Amino acid sequence: MDEYLVDVLIDGDRETLKSFGNSIYAIIDSMITLESVEDVFFVTRTKDSQTWDVENIDLVRLRTMRNDIDPNALAESLHKITEVKH
């Protein structure tokens, strides 16, 4: 799990949040679930300073799409995933 710094807009002010996840997708998903986050500008993975410009992301649309996911169906699907050992 990696540490990320996320440049966001909260209550009209630009803030930097610290978040942890396995991918940029997990970080964006966590920002989608935080209703106080009004916008996301940049995400930086601290271990290698990799930065993503996500300023054009449509949080309203993504929140709507995420709310359309049936949590029970998602849980059932995830329980079917098995670990692959190398």
N, C-alpha and C positions, 0 to 999 in steps of 0.2 A: 504494500500500500504506500502510495506516495503523498507528499504534502504539496498542496497547490495554494497559490495566492490568487484571489479572485477580485478584480476591480469591478465594483457594482455601484448602482444607484439605490439608496435607501432613504426614504422620506426627503427626496430632493437633494440629498448630499451624496457625493462620491465617497465611498468607503472601500477599504480592503479587508476582505474576509479570508480566513485561513480555513481550508477544507482538506479532507483526506479521501483518496479514492484510488481505484486501480486504473482509471482511464479518464480522459477528458470528458467522455460521455457520462461517466458517473458524476463528475463534478457539475456538469451542466444540469443533469437530472436533479441533483441536490439543490441547485439554485432555483429550478422550476418549482420545487416543493416549498421553498421559502417565500410565502406571499409578500413579505416585506421587501423583497428584492424587486425593484421596478425595472431595472435594466442591468445587463452584463456587458462589460466592455472588453476586458482582457482576462485571460487565465494564464498563469505562469506556474510551471512545475518547478519546484525549488531545487531539486537534485541536479538538474542540468540547464536550468533557465530557459527551457523550451516555452515559447509563448504563443498563444492562440488569440487572434483578433476575432472576437465573436460579437462585435458591436451590432451587426445587422440581424442578430437572432431575434425572432418574434416570440417573446415569452408568453404573450396572451394566447397565441395559437398553440404553442407547445403545452401550456397548462390545460387548455381545452382538450387536446389530444390525450394527454396523460389522464385526465379525469374520465375519459371514455373507456379506459382500460378496466375491465372487470377484475378486481383484486383477487377474487376466488379463482378465476380462470388462469390468471398469471401465476398464482401460487401452485396450482395443479401442474402447470407447464414446467415450472422450475423444479418441482419435485421429481420430474421425469429425467432431469439432467443427471448424468452420472459422471464421476470424476474419471479423467483419462490419465493414466500413469505412463510416464515415458521411461 
